[in-house]
């Protein structure tokens, strides 16, 4: 994952509406824009814009079916984000262990 990719991915997930959309797609199914907008107090155009942001961040796939566009979660993007967070977490393990040892030795 390049340095820009995590920023774009986490920016896309930083919106509650988009995060909810990712949650809806987490079951592995595909949904249309209409289905994605069910229960949301936003217009169909707003739903489409949110989905465009998720698509731009690599979080969802689009598949055209006639006049409808269906969206599905791109699980590899979620796994890449998880891996990136694991790498960041691992970078802190050594310094935190040294800090703990220093404090306990004092």
C-alpha positions as CSV (number, residue, x, y, z in Angstrom):
1,X,0.0,0.0,0.0
2,X,1.5,3.3,-1.0
3,X,1.6,6.3,1.4
4,X,-1.4,8.0,-0.4
5,X,-3.6,4.9,-0.4
6,X,-4.2,4.6,3.4
7,X,-5.0,8.3,3.6
8,X,-7.6,8.1,0.8
9,X,-9.0,4.9,2.2
10,X,-9.3,6.2,5.8
11,X,-10.7,9.5,4.5
12,X,-13.4,7.6,2.7
13,X,-14.2,5.6,5.9
14,X,-14.2,8.8,8.0
15,X,-17.7,9.7,7.0
16,X,-20.5,8.0,9.0
17,X,-22.7,7.5,5.9
18,X,-19.9,5.8,3.9
19,X,-18.9,3.7,6.9
20,X,-22.5,2.5,7.1
21,X,-22.5,1.7,3.4
22,X,-19.4,-0.4,3.9
23,X,-21.1,-2.2,6.7
24,X,-24.1,-2.9,4.5
25,X,-21.8,-4.5,1.9
26,X,-19.8,-6.5,4.5
27,X,-22.1,-9.5,4.0
28,X,-20.5,-10.1,0.6
29,X,-23.7,-9.2,-1.4
30,X,-24.2,-6.7,-4.1
31,X,-26.6,-3.8,-3.9
32,X,-27.9,-1.2,-6.2
33,X,-27.8,2.5,-5.5
34,X,-31.5,2.3,-4.5
35,X,-30.9,-0.5,-2.1
36,X,-27.9,1.3,-0.6
37,X,-30.0,4.3,0.0
38,X,-32.8,2.5,1.8
39,X,-33.3,4.0,5.3
40,X,-31.0,6.9,4.6
41,X,-32.3,10.5,4.8
42,X,-30.3,11.5,1.7
43,X,-31.1,11.7,-2.0
44,X,-30.2,9.1,-4.6
45,X,-27.6,11.5,-6.0
46,X,-26.0,11.8,-2.6
47,X,-25.9,8.0,-2.3
48,X,-24.2,7.8,-5.7
49,X,-21.6,10.5,-4.7
50,X,-20.8,8.5,-1.5
51,X,-20.4,5.4,-3.5
52,X,-18.2,7.2,-6.0
53,X,-15.9,8.2,-3.1
54,X,-15.8,4.5,-1.8
55,X,-15.1,3.4,-5.4
56,X,-12.3,6.0,-5.8
57,X,-10.7,4.7,-2.6
58,X,-10.8,1.2,-3.9
59,X,-13.3,0.0,-1.2
60,X,-16.1,-1.1,-3.6
61,X,-16.4,-2.6,-7.0
62,X,-19.1,-1.5,-9.5
63,X,-20.9,-3.8,-11.9
64,X,-23.3,-2.6,-14.5
65,X,-26.5,-4.7,-14.9
66,X,-28.6,-3.1,-17.6
67,X,-29.4,0.4,-16.4
68,X,-28.6,-0.4,-12.8
69,X,-25.1,-0.3,-11.2
70,X,-24.5,-2.8,-8.4
71,X,-21.8,-2.3,-5.8
72,X,-19.9,-4.9,-3.8
73,X,-17.2,-4.6,-1.1
74,X,-13.7,-5.0,-2.3
75,X,-12.4,-7.1,0.6
76,X,-8.8,-6.9,-0.5
77,X,-8.9,-3.1,0.3
78,X,-10.1,-3.8,3.8
79,X,-7.4,-6.5,4.3
80,X,-4.8,-4.0,3.0
81,X,-6.0,-1.4,5.5
82,X,-5.8,-4.0,8.3
83,X,-2.3,-5.0,7.2
84,X,-1.2,-1.3,7.2
85,X,-2.6,-0.8,10.7
86,X,-0.8,-4.0,11.8
87,X,2.5,-2.6,10.4
88,X,2.0,0.7,12.3
89,X,1.1,-1.2,15.4
90,X,4.3,-3.3,15.1
91,X,6.4,-0.1,14.8
92,X,5.2,0.8,18.3
93,X,5.9,-2.5,20.0
94,X,9.6,-2.1,20.4
95,X,9.6,1.5,21.7
96,X,6.7,0.8,24.1
97,X,8.5,-2.3,25.4
98,X,11.7,-0.2,26.0
99,X,9.6,2.5,27.7
100,X,8.0,-0.1,29.9
101,X,11.3,-1.6,30.8
102,X,12.8,1.8,31.6
103,X,9.8,2.8,33.8
104,X,9.9,-0.6,35.7
105,X,13.6,-0.3,36.2
106,X,13.3,3.2,37.7
